């Protein structure tokens, strides 16, 4: 799989290309199984991490297409697709719960802290 750093993801994507928009914190590609589904991976500490070593890219954690018919599951490591084993519904549910928890923690950690006046108003029950 090749990678391309772009500002905007093209509407017509090529197979075997990982399009990366740093500006929009997203990477997209067509499912490597050949089903042609568009796979979106949002880049953030709570979702996927993009690793660029100057020549190749990797995405962590794995990409699991649980909602697609293909149910493909793989890693992208140094511009290569590494197929991972299938997982059962109980494992999918655990991954989704973990993802939800990580996203919630990430969002809560980035909320604007209350000023001293906002804290005082909240403590006094004022609007």
PECOR-V611955 format. One record per residue. RES is the residue in three letters. PHI is phi as a letter, one per 20 degrees, with the letter a starting at -180 (none if undefined). PSI is psi in whole degrees, -180 to 180 (NA if undefined). Layout:
<<RES,PHI,PSI> <RES,PHI,PSI>>
//
This chain:
<<UNK,none,128> <UNK,e,161> <UNK,c,150> <UNK,c,125> <UNK,e,125> <UNK,c,159> <UNK,f,-49> <UNK,d,140> <UNK,f,130> <UNK,f,150> <UNK,f,-30> <UNK,d,103> <UNK,e,149> <UNK,e,150> <UNK,f,153> <UNK,m,29> <UNK,c,129> <UNK,e,113> <UNK,e,129> <UNK,c,122> <UNK,d,103> <UNK,f,-39> <UNK,g,-37> <UNK,d,9> <UNK,l,50> <UNK,b,149> <UNK,c,139> <UNK,c,150> <UNK,b,166> <UNK,e,141> <UNK,g,129> <UNK,f,-8> <UNK,f,-16> <UNK,o,-1> <UNK,f,-11> <UNK,m,9> <UNK,f,143> <UNK,e,125> <UNK,d,125> <UNK,d,127> <UNK,c,112> <UNK,f,134> <UNK,e,117> <UNK,a,164> <UNK,g,-23> <UNK,e,-7> <UNK,c,-108> <UNK,d,146> <UNK,d,129> <UNK,e,128> <UNK,d,120> <UNK,d,121> <UNK,d,13> <UNK,n,-19> <UNK,c,-40> <UNK,c,166> <UNK,c,155> <UNK,c,150> <UNK,d,136> <UNK,c,142> <UNK,f,-159> <UNK,f,162> <UNK,d,120> <UNK,c,116> <UNK,e,65> <UNK,f,-27> <UNK,e,-6> <UNK,e,157> <UNK,f,-34> <UNK,f,-27> <UNK,l,31> <UNK,f,150> <UNK,b,122> <UNK,b,165> <UNK,d,153> <UNK,d,114> <UNK,c,120> <UNK,l,50> <UNK,m,16> <UNK,c,143> <UNK,e,125> <UNK,d,111> <UNK,f,136> <UNK,d,161> <UNK,f,159> <UNK,f,151> <UNK,c,153> <UNK,e,173> <UNK,f,-36> <UNK,f,-41> <UNK,f,-40> <UNK,g,-47> <UNK,g,-40> <UNK,f,-41> <UNK,f,-45> <UNK,f,-40> <UNK,f,-42> <UNK,f,-43> <UNK,f,-46> <UNK,f,-44> <UNK,f,-42> <UNK,f,-41> <UNK,f,-44> <UNK,f,-45> <UNK,f,-41> <UNK,f,-46> <UNK,f,-45> <UNK,f,-34> <UNK,f,-15> <UNK,d,11> <UNK,f,145> <UNK,f,128> <UNK,f,148> <UNK,f,142> <UNK,f,167> <UNK,g,-35> <UNK,f,-39> <UNK,f,-39> <UNK,f,-43> <UNK,f,-44> <UNK,f,-41> <UNK,f,-43> <UNK,f,-37> <UNK,e,-8> <UNK,m,21> <UNK,e,155> <UNK,e,NA>>
//
